Amino acid sequence: MNTISSVVKRSALAASLTFLLALPAQAYGAHATPNHELRAAYLARFTEFIDWPPEPEADNPNKTFAICVFGDDPILTPLARLPQLLRVQGRQLEIRRVDRIDDVDTCQLLYVPAAGESHLGRIKQQIDKRPVLLVNETPSLPFRGQLITLFNDGDRLRLEVHLQAAQNAGFKITARLLKLAIIVDDRE
């Protein structure tokens, strides 16, 4: 991708995230809160600061980049407002809700809210050997495949990164993102 095109797309993403964060809470509907907006912004920004390992073309014939949410969660509302014209790593961005563990391996980034965290072990088995970045929201859980945890620490949103597990899975996380994170030992 040429540099000008990359800069324009990153500027468009930054503008859309700024727009999301600037909207009043009532614009997101009854269930979304500014915290969900911030979580959605983080998920979108992960696509800029993490390089995904290559996946076989047969696994993704539509060449989309799917950010998925496991189950029904208010984060879907702000995620759906992300511009659908943006491309992530050369692919069209798709926001999708998945309700069945059998469907999680079609995602590139999977957000599992607290309500679905009891399924993390089975989800890990389903996505094993696939380049799916698994993000959850409860810190210090025993390692069950989650590579990043987004959690509230007082009034701040923080990150835990299972760096060794992410690297073993082929993900490359930039130093810029790691500066914001708490690096945790993998508890496999």
Steps between C-alpha positions, in 0.01 A plus 500: 500500500644838415586742779248771409213251488609356834516846662157592363344178629660540842380860514149387410509236775631751754227747399230233533628397843510863611143535373392190695654628821351848455139386460274546802413178683135510388615472137612142563166368612374383834768238563822661381710714729811708443697202634367288212598776262854499633519119483379514139765762423770279652388198298512704180841642589640153564482452123759778463743386769494123453610303197304182442670185381406398148199276461435259216292668230259205503412591861383849399380498138313834544824666615325680784642597837236404755482659842257273682322521834404176670134527598290807552695790648452878491842541332335390174326839467815716487687237297223509239561874461855442376529593135434195289715643220823462692731217421704326765823340382372527145159349576147638538401549867203299621337524844314187601328340799566129546284287726642154441847379586508323162497843329785673686773369271370726220612808696835677498432682828255350751377698800357284777317709762481384863169323435672264255828443682392159631533386137863615457647150526267363231555809285877449527459142378289620206749766388810294569747537212302795355609866510219628726586771752292409804412795727310470829410747778579342838859553619715230654288211376695178468627485143239338275608636164435869553788704361381842615278600788327841501390582853393787722750621757312771685400750234765380250490227240811283521655217300652171601698328225602136500803590294668160476174331398434773241848461356469122497177542301682718245366842604742793501400770747669836460702654779258794496212277609715305744591826679134530599470138614565288802696199376382183675660161525319237302324261730452211260 
